[in-house]
Amino acid sequence: MEIGIDSFAAAKLSDDKQTAVNSKHSLAELLERMEFADKVGLDIFGIGEHHRKEFLDSAPALILAAAAARTKRIRLTSAVTVISAIDPVKAFQEFATLDLISQGRAEMVVGRGSFTEAFPLFGYNLHDYDALFTEKLNLLLTIRDNEVVNWSGKFRPALHNQAIYPRPVQPKLPIWLGVGGTPESFARAGSLGLPLMVAVIGGETHRFRPLVDLYREAGRRAGYKPEELKVGLHSLGYVANTREEAIEEYYPGYAETFTRIGKERGWPPVSSGRFEAQIGPTGALLVGSPEEIAHRILHHSEALGDISRLTFQMDNAGLSHEKLLKSIELIGTKVSKLVKKGG
């Protein structure tokens, strides 16, 4: 199993605003963490895409390209590219260029994102949410698989015998489909034979098993081999030397962040009781000691029928750069090794 980190490039706000000084410092620290993740042996580092003041990842390919110049082995991916609201031609060109810079280490995870700011920002109607994603994903895959493209759709001018460059180092640039909890998304990924990245930010992970089974059955019906139908898991988490230390350091920032986001979405405030349930044996949050978290990753893999990749998303809890570096070290030197040895 591949183990890695996803980051949304959290911004440090001053009086509820981004400042150039803070943003410059935050991105420098993020690149240091990406370089360090490569050194401690992690397999993958992903950068999200948001268009909000809390984050600095509106141009993920640029951050990944900067990391490519400072790393040697780690694979570099989006987490996720909000394909509904951007031009698939440009997205492919950016990640093909990243693949060239990184000498074949680029990937994409494409999805619809968990926020909606990108739609008005780029001139799209949220009512076209599903149609935009379906059409643009189709175009992205067409470009990935064909150097010369003939294509037409509703939301973008047609392409007639149009060659699209550059081409990546990898013969087939890896494109994963990032999903939340809708059956249609799981079935779509299977029917297209795309590897699946499941974002589980709450609840009990094993409850996604029927959806993962739906994905695998859709892929089987479409003629894809079981080994082509990879499943990855994106989880909120944090690893410290002990369970108690992890909870003490992670909970305050997690509670603040998700209580704030919850006000936008109608969720109840985070409570310590709900948090404790989430970090239990079947809960989605991977917060604890290296040994505990390695065991829980293996349990989640078994519950979902064998997963190929797991990524930790840690920068939602306002943790310091030093604490994030320490957690990355523990994940790379302990958790990953325990998981790959089977516990």
C-alpha positions as CSV (number, residue, x, y, z in Angstrom):
1,M,0.0,0.0,0.0
2,E,1.2,3.5,-0.8
3,I,1.1,6.0,2.1
4,G,1.3,9.7,1.6
5,I,0.1,13.2,2.6
6,D,-2.5,15.6,1.1
7,S,-2.3,19.3,1.8
8,F,-4.7,22.2,1.1
9,A,-1.9,24.7,1.7
10,A,-3.5,26.3,4.7
11,A,-3.0,30.0,4.9
12,K,-2.1,31.9,8.1
13,L,-4.5,34.7,8.3
14,S,-3.9,38.1,9.9
15,D,-7.0,39.9,11.1
16,D,-9.0,37.4,9.0
17,K,-7.0,38.3,5.8
18,Q,-4.2,36.8,3.7
19,T,-1.0,38.8,3.7
20,A,1.9,38.5,1.3
21,V,4.4,38.0,4.1
22,N,2.3,35.2,5.8
23,S,1.5,33.5,2.5
24,K,5.1,33.5,1.3
25,H,6.2,32.0,4.6
26,S,3.4,29.4,4.5
27,L,4.3,28.2,1.0
28,A,8.0,28.0,1.9
29,E,7.1,25.8,4.8
30,L,4.8,23.6,2.7
31,L,7.6,23.0,0.2
32,E,9.9,22.1,3.0
33,R,7.4,19.5,4.2
34,M,7.0,18.1,0.7
35,E,10.8,17.7,0.4
36,F,10.9,16.1,3.8
37,A,8.2,13.7,3.0
38,D,10.3,12.5,0.0
39,K,13.4,12.1,2.3
40,V,11.5,10.0,4.9
41,G,10.2,7.6,2.3
42,L,6.6,8.5,1.7
43,D,5.1,7.5,-1.6
44,I,2.8,10.3,-2.5
45,F,2.1,14.0,-1.8
46,G,-1.1,15.7,-3.0
47,I,-2.1,19.4,-3.2
48,G,-5.8,20.3,-3.2
49,E,-7.5,23.1,-5.1
50,H,-9.5,25.8,-3.4
51,H,-10.5,29.4,-4.1
52,R,-10.9,30.6,-0.5
53,K,-8.9,32.9,1.7
54,E,-8.2,30.0,4.1
55,F,-6.0,28.2,1.5
56,L,-3.1,28.9,-0.9
57,D,-3.7,26.1,-3.3
58,S,-5.6,27.8,-6.1
59,A,-2.8,26.8,-8.5
60,P,-1.8,23.3,-7.4
61,A,0.3,22.4,-10.4
62,L,2.6,25.4,-9.6
63,I,3.2,24.1,-6.1
64,L,3.7,20.6,-7.3
65,A,6.2,21.8,-9.9
66,A,8.2,23.6,-7.3
67,A,8.3,20.5,-5.2
68,A,9.3,18.4,-8.2
69,A,12.5,20.4,-8.5
70,R,13.3,19.6,-4.8
71,T,12.4,15.9,-4.7
72,K,13.6,12.7,-6.3
73,R,11.2,9.9,-5.7
74,I,7.8,10.9,-4.3
75,R,4.9,10.9,-6.6
76,L,3.1,14.3,-7.0
77,T,-0.6,14.6,-7.5
78,S,-3.6,17.0,-7.2
79,A,-6.0,16.3,-4.4
80,V,-8.3,17.2,-6.2
81,T,-8.3,19.1,-9.4
82,V,-11.8,20.7,-9.7
83,I,-12.2,19.7,-13.3
84,S,-15.8,21.0,-13.5
85,A,-14.7,24.6,-13.3
86,I,-11.5,24.7,-15.4
87,D,-10.5,24.0,-18.9
88,P,-9.4,20.3,-19.3
89,V,-7.0,21.2,-22.1
90,K,-5.1,23.6,-19.8
91,A,-5.3,21.2,-16.9
92,F,-3.8,18.4,-19.0
93,Q,-1.0,20.6,-20.3
94,E,-0.1,21.7,-16.8
95,F,0.1,18.2,-15.4
96,A,1.9,16.9,-18.5
97,T,4.5,19.6,-17.9
98,L,4.7,18.6,-14.3
99,D,5.3,15.0,-15.5
100,L,8.2,16.2,-17.6
101,I,9.7,18.3,-14.8
102,S,9.4,15.4,-12.3
103,Q,10.6,12.8,-14.8
104,G,7.4,10.8,-14.7
105,R,6.1,11.3,-11.2
106,A,2.9,13.3,-11.9
107,E,-0.7,12.2,-11.3
108,M,-4.1,13.8,-11.1
109,V,-7.0,13.2,-8.8
110,V,-10.0,14.9,-10.4
111,G,-13.4,15.6,-8.8
112,R,-16.0,18.2,-8.1
113,G,-14.5,19.6,-4.9
114,S,-16.2,20.2,-1.5
115,F,-16.7,23.9,-2.0
116,T,-18.5,25.8,-4.8
117,E,-16.6,29.1,-5.1
118,A,-14.9,28.0,-8.4
119,F,-18.2,28.0,-10.3
120,P,-19.0,31.7,-10.2
121,L,-15.3,32.6,-10.2
122,F,-14.8,31.0,-13.6
123,G,-18.2,31.9,-15.0
124,Y,-20.1,28.6,-14.6
125,N,-23.6,28.0,-13.3
126,L,-23.9,25.7,-10.3
127,H,-27.1,24.3,-11.8
128,D,-24.8,22.7,-14.4
129,Y,-22.9,20.9,-11.7
130,D,-23.3,17.3,-13.0
131,A,-23.3,18.1,-16.7
132,L,-20.1,20.2,-16.4
133,F,-18.2,17.4,-14.6
134,T,-19.3,14.7,-17.0
135,E,-18.4,16.6,-20.1
136,K,-15.1,17.9,-18.8
137,L,-14.0,14.6,-17.5
138,N,-14.7,13.0,-20.9
139,L,-12.6,15.7,-22.6
140,L,-9.7,15.2,-20.1
141,L,-9.6,11.5,-20.7
142,T,-9.9,12.0,-24.5
143,I,-6.9,14.3,-24.4
144,R,-5.0,11.9,-22.1
145,D,-5.5,9.0,-24.5
146,N,-5.1,10.9,-27.8
147,E,-2.4,13.3,-29.1
148,V,-4.8,14.6,-31.8
149,V,-8.3,15.3,-30.5
150,N,-11.7,15.5,-32.2
151,W,-14.3,16.5,-29.6
152,S,-17.4,18.6,-29.2
153,G,-19.6,19.5,-26.2
154,K,-21.8,22.1,-24.7
155,F,-19.6,24.1,-22.4
156,R,-16.4,24.5,-24.5
157,P,-15.6,25.2,-28.2
158,A,-15.2,22.0,-30.2
159,L,-11.7,20.6,-31.1
160,H,-11.2,19.5,-34.7
161,N,-8.0,17.5,-35.4
162,Q,-6.3,19.5,-32.7
163,A,-3.0,18.3,-31.4
164,I,-2.4,19.0,-27.7
165,Y,1.1,19.3,-26.3
166,P,3.2,18.7,-24.3
167,R,2.8,15.0,-23.9
168,P,3.8,13.5,-20.5
169,V,6.7,11.1,-19.8
170,Q,4.3,8.4,-18.7
171,P,2.5,6.8,-21.6
172,K,-0.8,7.1,-19.8
173,L,-0.8,9.9,-17.2
174,P,-2.5,8.5,-14.1
175,I,-5.9,10.0,-13.4
176,W,-7.8,9.0,-10.3
177,L,-11.5,10.0,-9.7
178,G,-12.0,11.6,-6.3
179,V,-15.4,10.9,-4.8
180,G,-17.4,11.6,-1.7
181,G,-20.5,9.5,-1.0
182,T,-22.8,9.4,-4.1
183,P,-23.3,6.0,-5.7
184,E,-23.3,7.5,-9.2
185,S,-19.7,8.7,-8.7
186,F,-18.5,5.3,-7.6
187,A,-20.3,3.6,-10.6
188,R,-18.9,6.2,-13.0
189,A,-15.3,5.6,-11.9
190,G,-15.8,1.8,-12.3
191,S,-17.3,2.1,-15.8
192,L,-14.4,4.2,-16.9
193,G,-11.8,2.0,-15.3
194,L,-10.3,4.9,-13.3
195,P,-8.7,4.3,-9.9
196,L,-10.9,5.6,-7.1
197,M,-9.9,8.1,-4.3
198,V,-12.5,8.1,-1.6
199,A,-12.6,11.1,0.7
200,V,-13.8,10.0,4.1
201,I,-13.8,12.9,6.5
202,G,-16.3,11.5,9.1
203,G,-18.4,8.6,10.1
204,E,-17.2,5.0,10.0
205,T,-15.0,4.0,7.1
206,H,-16.5,0.5,6.7
207,R,-19.8,2.0,5.7
208,F,-18.3,2.8,2.3
209,R,-17.9,-0.9,1.5
210,P,-21.2,-1.1,-0.5
211,L,-20.1,1.8,-2.6
212,V,-16.6,0.4,-3.2
213,D,-18.3,-2.9,-4.2
214,L,-20.5,-1.0,-6.6
215,Y,-17.4,0.6,-8.1
216,R,-15.7,-2.8,-8.6
217,E,-18.8,-4.4,-10.0
218,A,-19.2,-1.5,-12.5
219,G,-15.6,-1.9,-13.5
220,R,-16.0,-5.7,-14.0
221,R,-19.1,-5.2,-16.1
222,A,-17.1,-2.7,-18.2
223,G,-14.4,-5.3,-18.9
224,Y,-11.7,-4.0,-16.5
225,K,-9.4,-6.4,-14.6
226,P,-9.5,-6.3,-10.8
227,E,-5.9,-5.0,-10.6
228,E,-6.9,-2.0,-12.7
229,L,-9.6,-1.0,-10.2
230,K,-7.5,0.5,-7.4
231,V,-9.1,2.1,-4.4
232,G,-7.4,4.9,-2.3
233,L,-8.5,6.5,0.9
234,H,-8.1,10.2,1.8
235,S,-8.5,10.6,5.6
236,L,-8.1,13.4,8.1
237,G,-5.4,12.4,10.6
238,Y,-2.4,13.2,12.7
239,V,0.3,10.9,14.2
240,A,2.3,11.7,17.3
241,N,4.4,9.7,19.7
242,T,1.4,8.7,21.8
243,R,-2.3,8.7,21.4
244,E,-2.7,11.2,24.2
245,E,-0.2,13.6,22.6
246,A,-1.9,13.3,19.2
247,I,-5.3,14.1,20.6
248,E,-4.0,17.0,22.7
249,E,-2.3,18.6,19.7
250,Y,-4.9,17.9,17.0
251,Y,-8.3,18.3,18.6
252,P,-8.4,22.1,19.3
253,G,-7.6,23.1,15.8
254,Y,-9.8,20.4,14.3
255,A,-12.8,21.5,16.5
256,E,-12.3,25.1,15.5
257,T,-12.1,24.4,11.8
258,F,-15.0,22.0,11.5
259,T,-17.2,24.1,13.7
260,R,-16.6,27.0,11.4
261,I,-17.2,25.1,8.3
262,G,-20.2,23.5,9.9
263,K,-21.9,26.8,10.2
264,E,-21.8,27.1,6.4
265,R,-23.3,23.7,5.9
266,G,-25.7,23.3,8.8
267,W,-23.6,20.8,10.8
268,P,-23.7,20.8,14.6
269,P,-20.6,22.1,16.4
270,V,-17.8,19.6,17.0
271,S,-17.9,18.1,20.5
272,S,-15.2,16.1,22.3
273,G,-17.6,13.1,22.5
274,R,-18.2,13.1,18.7
275,F,-14.4,13.5,18.2
276,E,-13.7,10.5,20.5
277,A,-16.1,8.4,18.5
278,Q,-14.4,9.4,15.3
279,I,-10.9,8.3,16.5
280,G,-12.2,4.9,17.7
281,P,-11.5,1.6,16.0
282,T,-13.9,2.0,13.2
283,G,-13.9,5.9,13.0
284,A,-12.7,7.8,10.0
285,L,-10.2,10.1,11.8
286,L,-6.7,8.6,11.9
287,V,-5.4,10.3,15.1
288,G,-3.1,8.4,17.4
289,S,0.3,6.7,17.8
290,P,2.2,5.1,14.9
291,E,1.3,1.6,16.0
292,E,-2.3,2.4,16.6
293,I,-2.7,4.2,13.2
294,A,-0.9,1.4,11.3
295,H,-3.3,-1.1,12.8
296,R,-6.3,1.0,11.9
297,I,-5.1,1.5,8.3
298,L,-4.9,-2.2,7.9
299,H,-8.3,-2.6,9.4
300,H,-9.8,0.0,7.0
301,S,-8.1,-1.8,4.1
302,E,-9.7,-5.1,5.1
303,A,-13.1,-3.5,5.7
304,L,-13.0,-1.9,2.2
305,G,-11.7,-5.0,0.5
306,D,-8.0,-4.0,0.1
307,I,-7.0,-0.4,-0.6
308,S,-4.0,0.6,-2.7
309,R,-3.3,4.0,-1.2
310,L,-3.9,6.1,1.9
311,T,-3.2,9.8,2.3
312,F,-3.3,11.8,5.5
313,Q,-4.8,15.3,5.4
314,M,-3.4,17.1,8.5
315,D,-3.3,20.9,7.8
316,N,-6.9,21.4,8.7
317,A,-6.1,21.6,12.4
318,G,-3.9,24.7,12.6
319,L,-0.8,22.7,13.6
320,S,2.6,24.3,13.5
321,H,5.1,23.5,10.8
322,E,7.3,21.8,13.4
323,K,4.5,19.5,14.5
324,L,3.5,18.7,10.9
325,L,7.2,17.8,10.1
326,K,7.3,15.5,13.2
327,S,4.1,13.8,12.1
328,I,5.3,13.3,8.6
329,E,8.5,11.8,10.0
330,L,6.5,9.3,12.1
331,I,4.2,8.4,9.2
332,G,7.2,7.8,6.9
333,T,9.5,6.0,9.2
334,K,7.0,4.1,11.4
335,V,3.4,4.0,10.1
336,S,4.3,3.3,6.5
337,K,6.8,0.5,7.4
338,L,4.3,-1.1,9.8
339,V,1.6,-1.1,7.2
340,K,3.8,-2.5,4.5
341,K,4.9,-5.3,6.8
342,G,1.2,-6.0,7.6
343,G,1.2,-4.5,11.1
